Amino acid sequence: MQRRTRLLLPLLLSYLASPTGALGQAPDEAMTLARRVLSTTPLIDGHNDLPWAIRESATAPRDVEAYDLRGQVSGMTDLERLRRGMVGGQFWSIYIPGEIAESGYARVQLEQIDIARRLIRRYPEALQWALTADGMRRAFAAGRVGSVLGLEGGHAIENSLGALRVYYELGARYMTLTHNVTLDWADAAADEGRHGGLTRFGEEVVHEMNRLGMLVDLSHVSPATMHDALDVSETPVIFSHSSARALLDHVRNVPDDVLRRLPENGGVVMVTFVPSFISPRVRQHDLARDAAEDRVRSRYPNDPAARDRQMAVWDAEHPTPRAELREVADHIEHIREVAGIDHVGIGSDFDGISETIKGLEDVSTFPSLFAELARRGWSEGDLRKLAGENILRVMSRAEVVASRLRRERPPSVRTIQELDGSPSPD
């Protein structure tokens, strides 16, 4: 018996240490491939709203030190989960609502930039400032998350190209042309269109972004604005957090006629994890709830307590369905089929969503999505493009074009009054 134990023990230890694991489980080759890809190619997420989550923290609003990413936080992002999620690069959204004009867009925008910059400085062991494609690669090689800012909503520039340039200098490397509110120079997807896309000043904004090397982000804009931007942009565009409208007809998703233009432009759609943009079941539930809320509001126009009670009953009778990881993979595959493998990426919107997708609950879960695609037959090369190679190519191209344009033309001093005739200056 003793001799037999001595013979079996090395075999047992070897088995437990092998990729097959214990208890006879088959190796998860798809997850192995996903982890190999993400350990050697930076996964660059196009949109994370952590700076806004810090601003809105219930316990210590705006306090970067109190929102301790070295511990366990209530949100979707912390250092340990970033590590487990194998995140290699992050556009941190410096979002401000488009509905707060009376608060002063510039003041709130600068506060959000301050929060984001302090966030990056606070964790030098994990986050590294990375304003260029090469900077992203260097951060990844150093084992840190390359960090850059994404300005969500052109309302923040208050019709000023000078303000646009200052935001670029402070670290914004993309600007979403609109958020949910139509601007004086661009139509938003979730608001009434007034311009048929971009105005002449809107086109000038795009040209100045091209000259700076700031990526033109078309998430949140109307289809007409998407097409106008594609017509005038001299560099590849991005959609920092959008999905495919052919699979779910939501105004925030990208129509196929726009997807078909991406190969010529070189741009990338970074597929988002917003459940109502991904799952038809969730979307139908949301629409039904909106209709129920309208009915209750009309029945109890002056009794908010009664409205709350009625909606609580409705919610109990109609639980929200969960979107599933496979549905995100469906959107990614649709964009690959229509636009091509060179034009798709990842833009989670973590910490900017109240509901999550089953299997994609926080930043630790990215490898599961890549494993799902591997099970569907995606090659290692295609997974690398999705993870980060596509957006790195876009960033590099924008930098090359900006270097040329800065030699060819000075900063624009055109105004909205000069180009569009309105609005009147304050």
Secondary structure, 3 states (H helix, E strand, C coil): CHHHHHHHHHHHHHHHHCCCCCCCCCCCHHHHHHHHHHHHCCEEEEEECHHHHHHCCCCCCCCCCCCCCCCCCCCCCCHHHHHHCCEEEEEEECCCCCCCHHHCHHHHHHHHHHHHHHHHHHCCCCEEECCCHHHHHHHHHCCCEEEEEEEECHHHHCCCHHHHHHHHHCCEEEEECCCCCCCCCECECCCCCCCCCECHHHHHHHHHHHHHCCEEECCCECHHHHHHHHHHCCCCCEECCCCECCCCCCCCCECHHHHCCHHHHCCEEEECCCHHHHCHHHHHHHHHHHHHHHHHHHHCCCCHHHHHHHHHHHHHHCCCCCCEHHHHHHHHHHHHHHHCHHHEEECCCECCCCCCEECECCHHHHHHHHHHHHHCCCCHHHHHHHHHHHHHHHHHHHHHHHHHHHHHCCCCCCCHHHHHCCCCCC
